[in-house]
């Protein structure tokens, strides 16, 4: 079953909207830390790469959500619109860099969907876990060669 690109676009935006709503509910309702809700958003949105290559027929439509979220995330970064994905610290631009990377990779790797998805997974999972592991183990000092 194939769906049209406009329907795929609606599905993509609905998915990201649900992810943002869930992160806000976690942050406000369950008092989950912004660090964790930010990682939740990062992983959940990064995982959209799997259905993206299956839902969209053309990369010209598939690139629309990440391009839109470059702007949305920049506005959120400047004005703290989506508090569940913002640390409040200046210079934390990962929420902007991720859709930029995604936007660059889509036209480059659209003809190789497995490679497109694989290229996004280190950013999706690696960034999230690097921060979590770094917070836990990053305070240890190691001595090398004296």
N, CA, C and O atoms as CSV, one atom per row, in Angstrom:
chain,resi,resn,atom,element,x,y,z
A,1,UNK,N,N,0.839,-1.190,0.000
A,1,UNK,CA,C,0.000,0.000,0.000
A,1,UNK,C,C,0.880,1.248,0.000
A,1,UNK,O,O,1.752,1.400,0.856
A,2,UNK,N,N,0.655,2.113,-0.935
A,2,UNK,CA,C,1.385,3.370,-0.958
A,2,UNK,C,C,0.425,4.512,-0.642
A,2,UNK,O,O,-0.762,4.470,-0.966
A,3,UNK,N,N,0.971,5.509,-0.013
A,3,UNK,CA,C,0.176,6.697,0.282
A,3,UNK,C,C,0.796,7.873,-0.450
A,3,UNK,O,O,1.952,7.816,-0.870
A,4,UNK,N,N,0.034,8.922,-0.597
A,4,UNK,CA,C,0.537,10.093,-1.308
A,4,UNK,C,C,1.485,10.880,-0.414
A,4,UNK,O,O,1.441,10.778,0.812
A,5,UNK,N,N,2.337,11.660,-1.053
A,5,UNK,CA,C,3.296,12.477,-0.305
A,5,UNK,C,C,2.608,13.485,0.624
A,5,UNK,O,O,3.077,13.671,1.746
A,6,UNK,N,N,1.509,14.148,0.205
A,6,UNK,CA,C,0.840,15.051,1.154
A,6,UNK,C,C,0.324,14.335,2.401
A,6,UNK,O,O,0.384,14.891,3.497
A,7,UNK,N,N,-0.178,13.121,2.251
A,7,UNK,CA,C,-0.632,12.357,3.419
A,7,UNK,C,C,0.570,11.981,4.292
A,7,UNK,O,O,0.493,12.060,5.518
A,8,UNK,N,N,1.660,11.581,3.676
A,8,UNK,CA,C,2.882,11.268,4.421
A,8,UNK,C,C,3.367,12.492,5.196
A,8,UNK,O,O,3.855,12.370,6.319
A,9,UNK,N,N,3.231,13.657,4.596
A,9,UNK,CA,C,3.623,14.907,5.247
A,9,UNK,C,C,2.777,15.147,6.501
A,9,UNK,O,O,3.303,15.516,7.551
A,10,UNK,N,N,1.483,14.937,6.383
A,10,UNK,CA,C,0.590,15.097,7.538
A,10,UNK,C,C,0.972,14.114,8.634
A,10,UNK,O,O,1.032,14.485,9.806
A,11,UNK,N,N,1.228,12.872,8.267
A,11,UNK,CA,C,1.616,11.850,9.247
A,11,UNK,C,C,2.915,12.262,9.953
A,11,UNK,O,O,3.021,12.137,11.173
A,12,UNK,N,N,3.888,12.744,9.202
A,12,UNK,CA,C,5.177,13.149,9.792
A,12,UNK,C,C,4.990,14.287,10.790
A,12,UNK,O,O,5.549,14.251,11.886
A,13,UNK,N,N,4.203,15.299,10.415
A,13,UNK,CA,C,3.986,16.423,11.328
A,13,UNK,C,C,3.169,16.015,12.549
A,13,UNK,O,O,3.426,16.496,13.652
A,14,UNK,N,N,2.192,15.135,12.362
A,14,UNK,CA,C,1.421,14.633,13.502
A,14,UNK,C,C,2.314,13.866,14.466
A,14,UNK,O,O,2.211,14.035,15.681
A,15,UNK,N,N,3.185,13.031,13.932
A,15,UNK,CA,C,4.100,12.256,14.765
A,15,UNK,C,C,4.981,13.179,15.617
A,15,UNK,O,O,5.100,12.987,16.828
A,16,UNK,N,N,5.586,14.162,14.989
A,16,UNK,CA,C,6.463,15.070,15.735
A,16,UNK,C,C,5.652,15.869,16.755
A,16,UNK,O,O,6.135,16.126,17.858
A,17,UNK,N,N,4.435,16.262,16.406
A,17,UNK,CA,C,3.578,16.993,17.348
A,17,UNK,C,C,3.251,16.140,18.564
A,17,UNK,O,O,3.262,16.635,19.691
A,18,UNK,N,N,2.963,14.871,18.346
A,18,UNK,CA,C,2.679,13.958,19.461
A,18,UNK,C,C,3.922,13.794,20.339
A,18,UNK,O,O,3.818,13.790,21.566
A,19,UNK,N,N,5.091,13.658,19.717
A,19,UNK,CA,C,6.337,13.524,20.482
A,19,UNK,C,C,6.544,14.760,21.366
A,19,UNK,O,O,6.875,14.629,22.544
A,20,UNK,N,N,6.352,15.948,20.806
A,20,UNK,CA,C,6.525,17.180,21.584
A,20,UNK,C,C,5.491,17.276,22.704
A,20,UNK,O,O,5.818,17.712,23.808
A,21,UNK,N,N,4.251,16.873,22.435
A,21,UNK,CA,C,3.211,16.905,23.462
A,21,UNK,C,C,3.535,15.929,24.595
A,21,UNK,O,O,3.368,16.259,25.769
A,22,UNK,N,N,3.995,14.734,24.243
A,22,UNK,CA,C,4.357,13.740,25.264
A,22,UNK,C,C,5.525,14.254,26.108
A,22,UNK,O,O,5.534,14.079,27.326
A,23,UNK,N,N,6.508,14.887,25.463
A,23,UNK,CA,C,7.650,15.399,26.228
A,23,UNK,C,C,7.206,16.482,27.208
A,23,UNK,O,O,7.717,16.553,28.326
A,24,UNK,N,N,6.266,17.318,26.802
A,24,UNK,CA,C,5.754,18.353,27.711
A,24,UNK,C,C,4.966,17.729,28.855
A,24,UNK,O,O,5.062,18.180,29.997
A,25,UNK,N,N,4.186,16.691,28.551
A,25,UNK,CA,C,3.438,16.002,29.611
A,25,UNK,C,C,4.392,15.340,30.597
A,25,UNK,O,O,4.159,15.372,31.805
A,26,UNK,N,N,5.463,14.742,30.088
A,26,UNK,CA,C,6.463,14.133,30.974
A,26,UNK,C,C,7.119,15.188,31.855
A,26,UNK,O,O,7.298,14.986,33.056
A,27,UNK,N,N,7.474,16.312,31.247
A,27,UNK,CA,C,8.166,17.373,31.977
A,27,UNK,C,C,7.269,18.000,33.032
A,27,UNK,O,O,7.669,18.167,34.184
A,28,UNK,N,N,6.062,18.344,32.631
A,28,UNK,CA,C,5.157,19.040,33.555
A,28,UNK,C,C,4.445,18.094,34.507
A,28,UNK,O,O,4.418,18.319,35.717
A,29,UNK,N,N,3.868,17.030,33.949
A,29,UNK,CA,C,3.044,16.130,34.759
A,29,UNK,C,C,3.833,15.220,35.664
A,29,UNK,O,O,3.499,15.058,36.837
A,30,UNK,N,N,4.874,14.629,35.130
A,30,UNK,CA,C,5.672,13.692,35.916
A,30,UNK,C,C,6.965,14.304,36.435
A,30,UNK,O,O,7.750,13.631,37.104
A,31,UNK,N,N,7.184,15.547,36.139
A,31,UNK,CA,C,8.375,16.294,36.583
A,31,UNK,C,C,9.679,15.626,36.123
A,31,UNK,O,O,10.676,15.624,36.844
A,32,UNK,N,N,9.652,15.063,34.912
A,32,UNK,CA,C,10.862,14.475,34.334
A,32,UNK,C,C,11.790,15.629,33.962
A,32,UNK,O,O,11.332,16.660,33.468
A,33,UNK,N,N,13.067,15.465,34.192
A,33,UNK,CA,C,14.023,16.540,33.935
A,33,UNK,C,C,14.067,16.907,32.453
A,33,UNK,O,O,13.792,16.078,31.585
A,34,UNK,N,N,14.412,18.146,32.186
A,34,UNK,CA,C,14.537,18.620,30.813
A,34,UNK,C,C,15.602,17.819,30.075
A,34,UNK,O,O,15.459,17.566,28.879
A,35,UNK,N,N,16.662,17.420,30.759
A,35,UNK,CA,C,17.700,16.609,30.113
A,35,UNK,C,C,17.104,15.330,29.532
A,35,UNK,O,O,17.417,14.949,28.404
A,36,UNK,N,N,16.246,14.671,30.305
A,36,UNK,CA,C,15.655,13.419,29.822
A,36,UNK,C,C,14.588,13.657,28.755
A,36,UNK,O,O,14.521,12.914,27.776
A,37,UNK,N,N,13.750,14.685,28.930
A,37,UNK,CA,C,12.729,14.942,27.907
A,37,UNK,C,C,13.379,15.383,26.604
A,37,UNK,O,O,12.882,15.073,25.521
A,38,UNK,N,N,14.479,16.100,26.708
A,38,UNK,CA,C,15.204,16.515,25.499
A,38,UNK,C,C,15.751,15.292,24.758
A,38,UNK,O,O,15.678,15.226,23.531
A,39,UNK,N,N,16.288,14.342,25.489
A,39,UNK,CA,C,16.802,13.117,24.873
A,39,UNK,C,C,15.663,12.283,24.301
A,39,UNK,O,O,15.808,11.670,23.243
A,40,UNK,N,N,14.527,12.260,25.001
A,40,UNK,CA,C,13.355,11.560,24.490
A,40,UNK,C,C,12.939,12.136,23.134
A,40,UNK,O,O,12.705,11.388,22.184
A,41,UNK,N,N,12.850,13.455,23.048
A,41,UNK,CA,C,12.474,14.110,21.784
A,41,UNK,C,C,13.501,13.782,20.709
A,41,UNK,O,O,13.146,13.449,19.579
A,42,UNK,N,N,14.759,13.878,21.066
A,42,UNK,CA,C,15.842,13.648,20.109
A,42,UNK,C,C,15.760,12.239,19.513
A,42,UNK,O,O,15.840,12.071,18.296
A,43,UNK,N,N,15.601,11.235,20.370
A,43,UNK,CA,C,15.544,9.853,19.898
A,43,UNK,C,C,14.245,9.593,19.131
A,43,UNK,O,O,14.267,9.000,18.052
A,44,UNK,N,N,13.126,10.033,19.686
A,44,UNK,CA,C,11.834,9.773,19.045
A,44,UNK,C,C,11.754,10.429,17.668
A,44,UNK,O,O,11.250,9.825,16.722
A,45,UNK,N,N,12.240,11.642,17.554
A,45,UNK,CA,C,12.204,12.319,16.257
A,45,UNK,C,C,13.240,11.711,15.309
A,45,UNK,O,O,12.976,11.580,14.114
A,46,UNK,N,N,14.390,11.345,15.814
A,46,UNK,CA,C,15.392,10.709,14.958
A,46,UNK,C,C,14.923,9.388,14.386
A,46,UNK,O,O,15.305,9.010,13.278
A,47,UNK,N,N,14.097,8.690,15.142
A,47,UNK,CA,C,13.592,7.399,14.679
A,47,UNK,C,C,12.581,7.536,13.554
A,47,UNK,O,O,12.188,6.534,12.957
A,48,UNK,N,N,12.154,8.748,13.254
A,48,UNK,CA,C,11.234,8.954,12.130
A,48,UNK,C,C,11.910,8.615,10.799
A,48,UNK,O,O,11.236,8.483,9.777
A,49,UNK,N,N,13.210,8.475,10.807
A,49,UNK,CA,C,13.930,8.133,9.575
A,49,UNK,C,C,13.452,6.806,8.998
A,49,UNK,O,O,13.382,6.653,7.778
A,50,UNK,N,N,13.125,5.851,9.854
A,50,UNK,CA,C,12.667,4.546,9.360
A,50,UNK,C,C,11.379,4.663,8.543
A,50,UNK,O,O,11.356,4.250,7.383
A,51,UNK,N,N,10.297,5.222,9.124
A,51,UNK,CA,C,9.082,5.327,8.297
A,51,UNK,C,C,9.204,6.364,7.185
A,51,UNK,O,O,8.509,6.275,6.174
A,52,UNK,N,N,10.079,7.341,7.366
A,52,UNK,CA,C,10.230,8.395,6.359
A,52,UNK,C,C,10.577,7.810,4.997
A,52,UNK,O,O,9.989,8.191,3.985
A,53,UNK,N,N,11.519,6.899,4.973
A,53,UNK,CA,C,11.943,6.330,3.686
A,53,UNK,C,C,10.882,5.404,3.100
A,53,UNK,O,O,10.919,5.089,1.911
A,54,UNK,N,N,9.943,4.971,3.928
A,54,UNK,CA,C,8.865,4.111,3.440
A,54,UNK,C,C,7.612,4.898,3.059
A,54,UNK,O,O,6.912,4.534,2.114
A,55,UNK,N,N,7.331,5.972,3.789
A,55,UNK,CA,C,6.106,6.736,3.564
A,55,UNK,C,C,6.175,7.630,2.325
A,55,UNK,O,O,5.249,7.660,1.513
A,56,UNK,N,N,7.268,8.344,2.197
A,56,UNK,CA,C,7.364,9.333,1.128
A,56,UNK,C,C,7.795,8.689,-0.186
A,56,UNK,O,O,8.618,7.775,-0.215
A,57,UNK,N,N,7.221,9.187,-1.256
A,57,UNK,CA,C,7.579,8.730,-2.592
A,57,UNK,C,C,8.759,9.526,-3.143
A,57,UNK,O,O,9.573,8.992,-3.896
A,58,UNK,N,N,8.852,10.803,-2.766
A,58,UNK,CA,C,9.911,11.667,-3.311
A,58,UNK,C,C,10.640,12.394,-2.189
A,58,UNK,O,O,10.054,12.746,-1.166
A,59,UNK,N,N,11.923,12.606,-2.405
A,59,UNK,CA,C,12.722,13.298,-1.395
A,59,UNK,C,C,12.306,14.771,-1.289
A,59,UNK,O,O,12.512,15.391,-0.246
A,60,UNK,N,N,11.729,15.335,-2.347
A,60,UNK,CA,C,11.316,16.737,-2.316
A,60,UNK,C,C,10.227,16.968,-1.258
A,60,UNK,O,O,10.166,18.043,-0.662
A,61,UNK,N,N,9.386,15.984,-1.027
A,61,UNK,CA,C,8.402,16.090,0.053
A,61,UNK,C,C,9.020,15.661,1.385
A,61,UNK,O,O,8.725,16.257,2.421
A,62,UNK,N,N,9.859,14.656,1.369
A,62,UNK,CA,C,10.462,14.138,2.600
A,62,UNK,C,C,11.340,15.175,3.297
A,62,UNK,O,O,11.529,15.121,4.512
A,63,UNK,N,N,11.865,16.104,2.534
A,63,UNK,CA,C,12.761,17.105,3.117
A,63,UNK,C,C,11.998,18.233,3.817
A,63,UNK,O,O,12.581,18.993,4.590
A,64,UNK,N,N,10.699,18.339,3.545
A,64,UNK,CA,C,9.916,19.444,4.115
A,64,UNK,C,C,9.896,19.420,5.644
A,64,UNK,O,O,10.178,20.456,6.247
A,65,UNK,N,N,9.579,18.298,6.315
A,65,UNK,CA,C,9.567,18.337,7.784
A,65,UNK,C,C,10.895,18.775,8.414
A,65,UNK,O,O,10.880,19.648,9.282
A,66,UNK,N,N,12.047,18.208,8.016
A,66,UNK,CA,C,13.265,18.690,8.665
A,66,UNK,C,C,13.563,20.164,8.384
A,66,UNK,O,O,14.084,20.859,9.257
A,67,UNK,N,N,13.245,20.649,7.191
A,67,UNK,CA,C,13.476,22.068,6.896
A,67,UNK,C,C,12.566,22.943,7.763
A,67,UNK,O,O,13.004,23.960,8.301
A,68,UNK,N,N,11.313,22.546,7.894
A,68,UNK,CA,C,10.391,23.301,8.751
A,68,UNK,C,C,10.896,23.305,10.188
A,68,UNK,O,O,10.827,24.328,10.869
A,69,UNK,N,N,11.411,22.147,10.658
A,69,UNK,CA,C,11.852,22.080,12.043
A,69,UNK,C,C,13.188,22.773,12.297
A,69,UNK,O,O,13.532,23.025,13.452
A,70,UNK,N,N,13.934,23.081,11.270
A,70,UNK,CA,C,15.094,23.962,11.468
A,70,UNK,C,C,14.590,25.304,11.983
A,70,UNK,O,O,15.128,25.852,12.946
A,71,UNK,N,N,13.560,25.825,11.340
A,71,UNK,CA,C,12.986,27.122,11.723
A,71,UNK,C,C,12.276,27.016,13.072
A,71,UNK,O,O,12.496,27.843,13.956
A,72,UNK,N,N,11.426,26.000,13.230
A,72,UNK,CA,C,10.677,25.830,14.486
A,72,UNK,C,C,11.633,25.682,15.662
A,72,UNK,O,O,11.436,26.306,16.705
A,73,UNK,N,N,12.662,24.863,15.501
A,73,UNK,CA,C,13.611,24.634,16.591
A,73,UNK,C,C,14.431,25.876,16.898
A,73,UNK,O,O,14.777,26.118,18.054
A,74,UNK,N,N,14.746,26.665,15.879
A,74,UNK,CA,C,15.478,27.912,16.126
A,74,UNK,C,C,14.601,28.880,16.932
A,74,UNK,O,O,15.067,29.500,17.887
A,75,UNK,N,N,13.343,28.999,16.541
A,75,UNK,CA,C,12.423,29.876,17.281
A,75,UNK,C,C,12.269,29.375,18.709
A,75,UNK,O,O,12.273,30.169,19.650
A,76,UNK,N,N,12.133,28.056,18.879
A,76,UNK,CA,C,12.021,27.495,20.220
A,76,UNK,C,C,13.284,27.748,21.035
A,76,UNK,O,O,13.213,28.067,22.222
A,77,UNK,N,N,14.430,27.605,20.396
A,77,UNK,CA,C,15.708,27.858,21.076
A,77,UNK,C,C,15.780,29.306,21.564
A,77,UNK,O,O,16.195,29.568,22.692
A,78,UNK,N,N,15.375,30.234,20.711
A,78,UNK,CA,C,15.451,31.662,21.060
A,78,UNK,C,C,14.414,32.061,22.110
A,78,UNK,O,O,14.687,32.897,22.971
A,79,UNK,N,N,13.209,31.454,22.036
A,79,UNK,CA,C,12.095,31.897,22.886
A,79,UNK,C,C,11.613,30.854,23.878
A,79,UNK,O,O,10.640,31.083,24.598
A,80,UNK,N,N,12.287,29.706,23.923
A,80,UNK,CA,C,11.926,28.635,24.854
A,80,UNK,C,C,10.463,28.205,24.684
A,80,UNK,O,O,9.740,28.044,25.668
A,81,UNK,N,N,10.039,28.024,23.443
A,81,UNK,CA,C,8.661,27.640,23.141
A,81,UNK,C,C,8.373,26.217,23.605
A,81,UNK,O,O,7.365,25.976,24.270
A,82,UNK,N,N,9.243,25.275,23.264
A,82,UNK,CA,C,9.084,23.879,23.665
A,82,UNK,C,C,10.088,23.593,24.769
A,82,UNK,O,O,11.192,23.112,24.515
A,83,UNK,N,N,9.692,23.894,25.990
A,83,UNK,CA,C,10.614,23.778,27.123
A,83,UNK,C,C,11.117,22.347,27.318
A,83,UNK,O,O,12.204,22.142,27.858
A,84,UNK,N,N,10.339,21.362,26.886
A,84,UNK,CA,C,10.736,19.964,27.050
A,84,UNK,C,C,11.918,19.555,26.207
A,84,UNK,O,O,12.488,18.484,26.418
A,85,UNK,N,N,12.304,20.402,25.240
A,85,UNK,CA,C,13.464,20.040,24.415
A,85,UNK,C,C,14.564,21.094,24.488
A,85,UNK,O,O,15.537,21.024,23.737
A,86,UNK,N,N,14.422,22.058,25.373
A,86,UNK,CA,C,15.427,23.112,25.493
A,86,UNK,C,C,16.072,23.077,26.869
A,86,UNK,O,O,15.390,22.927,27.883
A,87,UNK,N,N,17.382,23.217,26.894
A,87,UNK,CA,C,18.097,23.204,28.173
A,87,UNK,C,C,18.078,24.565,28.848
A,87,UNK,O,O,18.306,24.667,30.053
A,88,UNK,N,N,17.810,25.601,28.083
A,88,UNK,CA,C,17.869,26.950,28.618
A,88,UNK,C,C,19.267,27.531,28.560
A,88,UNK,O,O,19.465,28.706,28.870
A,89,UNK,N,N,20.241,26.720,28.164
A,89,UNK,CA,C,21.621,27.184,28.071
A,89,UNK,C,C,21.898,27.674,26.661
A,89,UNK,O,O,21.487,27.043,25.687
A,90,UNK,N,N,22.575,28.767,26.554
A,90,UNK,CA,C,22.959,29.294,25.244
A,90,UNK,C,C,24.016,28.383,24.640
A,90,UNK,O,O,24.848,27.816,25.348
A,91,UNK,N,N,23.970,28.255,23.337
A,91,UNK,CA,C,24.973,27.465,22.648
A,91,UNK,C,C,24.622,25.993,22.488
A,91,UNK,O,O,25.381,25.248,21.868
A,92,UNK,N,N,23.489,25.556,23.031
A,92,UNK,CA,C,23.043,24.170,22.890
A,92,UNK,C,C,22.177,24.081,21.634
A,92,UNK,O,O,20.951,24.135,21.721
A,93,UNK,N,N,22.805,23.947,20.482
A,93,UNK,CA,C,22.106,24.030,19.205
A,93,UNK,C,C,21.846,22.673,18.549
A,93,UNK,O,O,21.554,22.619,17.354
A,94,UNK,N,N,21.944,21.594,19.297
A,94,UNK,CA,C,21.733,20.267,18.735
A,94,UNK,C,C,20.365,20.101,18.101
A,94,UNK,O,O,20.226,19.408,17.093
A,95,UNK,N,N,19.347,20.735,18.685
A,95,UNK,CA,C,18.003,20.624,18.124
A,95,UNK,C,C,17.899,21.315,16.763
A,95,UNK,O,O,16.970,21.053,16.000
A,96,UNK,N,N,18.833,22.175,16.469
A,96,UNK,CA,C,18.861,22.856,15.165
A,96,UNK,C,C,19.789,22.110,14.208
A,96,UNK,O,O,19.471,21.951,13.030
A,97,UNK,N,N,20.922,21.657,14.707
A,97,UNK,CA,C,21.874,20.947,13.847
A,97,UNK,C,C,21.326,19.620,13.323
A,97,UNK,O,O,21.627,19.221,12.198
A,98,UNK,N,N,20.519,18.936,14.144
A,98,UNK,CA,C,19.993,17.637,13.717
A,98,UNK,C,C,19.134,17.761,12.461
A,98,UNK,O,O,19.389,17.041,11.496
A,99,UNK,N,N,18.117,18.648,12.424
A,99,UNK,CA,C,17.336,18.751,11.188
A,99,UNK,C,C,18.140,19.315,10.018
A,99,UNK,O,O,17.821,19.041,8.861
A,100,UNK,N,N,19.174,20.093,10.305
A,100,UNK,CA,C,20.052,20.552,9.214
A,100,UNK,C,C,20.747,19.332,8.594
A,100,UNK,O,O,20.772,19.181,7.373
A,101,UNK,N,N,21.301,18.477,9.433
A,101,UNK,CA,C,21.957,17.259,8.942
A,101,UNK,C,C,20.977,16.387,8.172
A,101,UNK,O,O,21.290,15.885,7.093
A,102,UNK,N,N,19.804,16.214,8.733
A,102,UNK,CA,C,18.763,15.415,8.109
A,102,UNK,C,C,18.424,15.983,6.720
A,102,UNK,O,O,18.291,15.237,5.750
A,103,UNK,N,N,18.290,17.300,6.644
A,103,UNK,CA,C,17.955,17.964,5.378
A,103,UNK,C,C,19.037,17.788,4.323
A,103,UNK,O,O,18.736,17.682,3.134
A,104,UNK,N,N,20.272,17.756,4.747
A,104,UNK,CA,C,21.386,17.556,3.809
A,104,UNK,C,C,21.435,16.103,3.327
A,104,UNK,O,O,21.685,15.836,2.151
A,105,UNK,N,N,21.192,15.170,4.251
A,105,UNK,CA,C,21.306,13.752,3.914
A,105,UNK,C,C,20.170,13.242,3.028
A,105,UNK,O,O,20.383,12.336,2.222
A,106,UNK,N,N,18.991,13.796,3.161
A,106,UNK,CA,C,17.849,13.281,2.396
A,106,UNK,C,C,18.108,13.306,0.887
A,106,UNK,O,O,17.999,12.259,0.248
A,107,UNK,N,N,18.446,14.458,0.289
A,107,UNK,CA,C,18.675,14.403,-1.168
A,107,UNK,C,C,19.925,13.610,-1.552
A,107,UNK,O,O,19.976,13.010,-2.626
A,108,UNK,N,N,20.917,13.606,-0.687
A,108,UNK,CA,C,22.149,12.878,-1.000
A,108,UNK,C,C,21.958,11.361,-0.992
A,108,UNK,O,O,22.530,10.660,-1.826
A,109,UNK,N,N,21.165,10.857,-0.063
A,109,UNK,CA,C,21.077,9.407,0.139
A,109,UNK,C,C,19.680,8.824,-0.121
A,109,UNK,O,O,19.418,7.671,0.222
A,110,UNK,N,N,18.796,9.604,-0.715
A,110,UNK,CA,C,17.425,9.137,-0.922
A,110,UNK,C,C,17.381,7.835,-1.722
A,110,UNK,O,O,16.542,6.974,-1.454
A,111,UNK,N,N,18.257,7.686,-2.680
A,111,UNK,CA,C,18.250,6.483,-3.511
A,111,UNK,C,C,18.815,5.264,-2.769
A,111,UNK,O,O,18.735,4.141,-3.265
A,112,UNK,N,N,19.383,5.490,-1.582
A,112,UNK,CA,C,19.921,4.406,-0.754
A,112,UNK,C,C,19.286,4.499,0.644
A,112,UNK,O,O,19.933,4.937,1.595
A,113,UNK,N,N,18.026,4.086,0.759
A,113,UNK,CA,C,17.298,4.301,2.014
A,113,UNK,C,C,17.958,3.680,3.246
A,113,UNK,O,O,17.918,4.271,4.325
A,114,UNK,N,N,18.559,2.511,3.105
A,114,UNK,CA,C,19.214,1.890,4.262
A,114,UNK,C,C,20.379,2.742,4.741
A,114,UNK,O,O,20.587,2.887,5.945
A,115,UNK,N,N,21.132,3.301,3.819
A,115,UNK,CA,C,22.254,4.162,4.177
A,115,UNK,C,C,21.767,5.480,4.785
A,115,UNK,O,O,22.391,6.006,5.707
A,116,UNK,N,N,20.669,6.007,4.278
A,116,UNK,CA,C,20.086,7.232,4.843
A,116,UNK,C,C,19.711,7.010,6.301
A,116,UNK,O,O,20.066,7.805,7.171
A,117,UNK,N,N,18.996,5.935,6.558
A,117,UNK,CA,C,18.590,5.630,7.938
A,117,UNK,C,C,19.820,5.372,8.802
A,117,UNK,O,O,19.921,5.895,9.912
A,118,UNK,N,N,20.747,4.574,8.301
A,118,UNK,CA,C,21.950,4.242,9.076
A,118,UNK,C,C,22.777,5.485,9.395
A,118,UNK,O,O,23.382,5.565,10.464
A,119,UNK,N,N,22.810,6.443,8.490
A,119,UNK,CA,C,23.610,7.653,8.728
A,119,UNK,C,C,23.010,8.544,9.806
A,119,UNK,O,O,23.716,9.351,10.410
A,120,UNK,N,N,21.714,8.404,10.049
A,120,UNK,CA,C,21.061,9.219,11.077
A,120,UNK,C,C,21.106,8.581,12.466
A,120,UNK,O,O,20.962,9.278,13.471
A,121,UNK,N,N,21.302,7.281,12.528
A,121,UNK,CA,C,21.264,6.595,13.817
A,121,UNK,C,C,22.400,6.983,14.767
A,121,UNK,O,O,22.152,7.092,15.968
A,122,UNK,N,N,23.638,7.197,14.293
A,122,UNK,CA,C,24.650,7.662,15.250
A,122,UNK,C,C,24.290,9.009,15.883
A,122,UNK,O,O,24.548,9.238,17.064
A,123,UNK,N,N,23.694,9.892,15.087
A,123,UNK,CA,C,23.256,11.182,15.658
A,123,UNK,C,C,22.083,10.976,16.605
A,123,UNK,O,O,22.024,11.590,17.671
A,124,UNK,N,N,21.150,10.111,16.216
A,124,UNK,CA,C,19.950,9.885,17.026
A,124,UNK,C,C,20.298,9.266,18.371
A,124,UNK,O,O,19.921,9.798,19.415
A,125,UNK,N,N,21.000,8.167,18.354
A,125,UNK,CA,C,21.290,7.425,19.575
A,125,UNK,C,C,22.603,7.858,20.226
A,125,UNK,O,O,22.693,7.964,21.450
A,126,UNK,N,N,23.604,8.103,19.410
A,126,UNK,CA,C,24.922,8.450,19.946
A,126,UNK,C,C,24.915,9.733,20.748
A,126,UNK,O,O,25.494,9.795,21.832
A,127,UNK,N,N,24.267,10.749,20.227
A,127,UNK,CA,C,24.221,12.028,20.932
A,127,UNK,C,C,23.483,11.891,22.263
A,127,UNK,O,O,23.931,12.402,23.289
A,128,UNK,N,N,22.352,11.197,22.232
A,128,UNK,CA,C,21.564,11.050,23.454
A,128,UNK,C,C,22.330,10.281,24.529
A,128,UNK,O,O,22.389,10.702,25.684
A,129,UNK,N,N,22.905,9.165,24.139
A,129,UNK,CA,C,23.617,8.355,25.134
A,129,UNK,C,C,24.947,8.959,25.538
A,129,UNK,O,O,25.386,8.771,26.672
A,130,UNK,N,N,25.592,9.671,24.649
A,130,UNK,CA,C,26.851,10.339,25.018
A,130,UNK,C,C,26.604,11.328,26.150
A,130,UNK,O,O,27.387,11.410,27.096
A,131,UNK,N,N,25.515,12.077,26.046
A,131,UNK,CA,C,25.201,13.046,27.100
A,131,UNK,C,C,24.859,12.348,28.410
A,131,UNK,O,O,25.340,12.741,29.473
A,132,UNK,N,N,24.027,11.310,28.333
A,132,UNK,CA,C,23.639,10.606,29.555
A,132,UNK,C,C,24.831,9.918,30.213
A,132,UNK,O,O,24.991,9.991,31.432
A,133,UNK,N,N,25.662,9.255,29.424
A,133,UNK,CA,C,26.842,8.577,29.961
A,133,UNK,C,C,27.864,9.602,30.445
A,133,UNK,O,O,28.509,9.406,31.475
A,134,UNK,N,N,28.006,10.685,29.704
A,134,UNK,CA,C,28.942,11.735,30.100
A,134,UNK,C,C,28.580,12.364,31.429
A,134,UNK,O,O,29.458,12.717,32.216
A,135,UNK,N,N,27.274,12.505,31.683
A,135,UNK,CA,C,26.845,13.056,32.969
A,135,UNK,C,C,27.188,12.102,34.110
A,135,UNK,O,O,27.524,12.531,35.214
A,136,UNK,N,N,27.099,10.825,33.833
A,136,UNK,CA,C,27.356,9.821,34.877
A,136,UNK,C,C,28.841,9.609,35.114
A,136,UNK,O,O,29.292,9.538,36.257
A,137,UNK,N,N,29.604,9.507,34.021
A,137,UNK,CA,C,31.015,9.157,34.131
A,137,UNK,C,C,31.954,10.296,33.756
A,137,UNK,O,O,33.171,10.153,33.879
A,138,UNK,N,N,31.427,11.400,33.313
A,138,UNK,CA,C,32.254,12.499,32.825
A,138,UNK,C,C,33.029,13.243,33.896
A,138,UNK,O,O,33.918,14.032,33.579
A,139,UNK,N,N,32.710,13.007,35.142
A,139,UNK,CA,C,33.399,13.716,36.219
A,139,UNK,C,C,34.639,12.983,36.711
A,139,UNK,O,O,35.381,13.504,37.543
A,140,UNK,N,N,34.862,11.793,36.208
A,140,UNK,CA,C,36.047,11.037,36.612
A,140,UNK,C,C,37.273,11.569,35.867
A,140,UNK,O,O,37.238,11.808,34.660
A,141,UNK,N,N,38.330,11.740,36.607
A,141,UNK,CA,C,39.565,12.211,35.999
A,141,UNK,C,C,40.506,11.025,35.804
A,141,UNK,O,O,40.676,10.181,36.685
A,142,UNK,N,N,41.105,10.994,34.628
A,142,UNK,CA,C,42.036,9.922,34.320
A,142,UNK,C,C,43.407,10.510,34.078
A,142,UNK,O,O,43.543,11.586,33.494
A,143,UNK,N,N,44.423,9.795,34.532
A,143,UNK,CA,C,45.798,10.217,34.316
A,143,UNK,C,C,46.434,9.322,33.267
A,143,UNK,O,O,46.426,8.096,33.376
A,144,UNK,N,N,46.978,9.962,32.261
A,144,UNK,CA,C,47.639,9.217,31.189
A,144,UNK,C,C,49.089,9.680,31.135
A,144,UNK,O,O,49.361,10.879,31.062
A,145,UNK,N,N,50.001,8.748,31.171
A,145,UNK,CA,C,51.435,9.049,31.141
A,145,UNK,C,C,51.853,10.022,32.246
A,145,UNK,O,O,52.560,10.997,31.995
A,146,UNK,N,N,51.418,9.748,33.437
A,146,UNK,CA,C,51.820,10.533,34.583
A,146,UNK,C,C,50.884,11.622,34.891
A,146,UNK,O,O,51.101,12.372,35.843
